[in-house]
């Protein structure tokens, strides 16, 4: 059995690696500081050292120098993890058999791959497509699941939730699980049970304060048929879920006002109460690789903006200003539908609320004509239930207003890379 020593001052990170690496058959020892790690390095003589760069009581450089000077430990390979390390520091530690540097928050698949490659051991991961994101606002933990379910990410979610509860000092957390962009079947039952068991156990939330936002019929039936999940409400409308979590005003009126952006502040991310940043990264390394460099796109690529807001039109134009793509803007759906150039678009940014012909009417018209266009729907978070309806009508993705240039570029890359 290969032995691994993990030195990190985050108990959450130590516990996660001890459990995860242990599941793969490694004998894992943990240390809480540089001094503790130096002592265990001499006594355990591990096959691999995983250490944070920023250590107390003895620095990582001092630890590695001591390791290098001991003939019993000098050959032990090192995986170094750190939130920030400057170039001079990297040069300093590289001589001490550092095989890999990983940036925190660490992508777990990259770490496990590095462990396998360094020790010459095959480490197999569940590669099922899955995106899980989690954040906090108004003492509510928002968990969004898309594409599918993945065992590694469900396991990682346990630690992400624990980190959020600590960072935001949540005493009685409430939970909203958003699963609008996922279609499940009986084959997903085991992972689905694991997902909700993980959420309920880790948050400690009462079931009446756990809501699931979905229109997937299998998921609805699954939750409602499980005695252990009895009391969890499943709905296809965000306002219903939020009303159930936030309650009603003393006047009897809904806490969620009917204004166009009434729920934006509720669903968005708030700042943590503790100053330190999040260390658990729910994304895998492969999800951030191989993105299309949209600045290299030629003038044969056509992008349409269908939105009655000139500010949105200009924002998208500016985000793509360093490219040669042809950008056409339409102030309503009718103008887009009547345009021959619009039908030749490689990508369409489509607002849902417009005069004369709104986004849904555009989508319906394209469906009737069996037109196959890549469409990104633009919507305010307060209208998330309409996004669910749009997703059913075949759109490629959606973006939440207000938009940011970097997010526009990233989403454009994600959609176009499958075609270029």
Order of alpha helices (4+ residues) and beta strands (2+ residues): beta-alpha-beta-alpha-beta-alpha-beta-alpha-beta-beta-alpha-beta-beta-alpha-beta-alpha-beta-alpha-beta-alpha-alpha-beta-beta-alpha-beta-alpha-alpha-beta-alpha-beta-alpha-beta-alpha
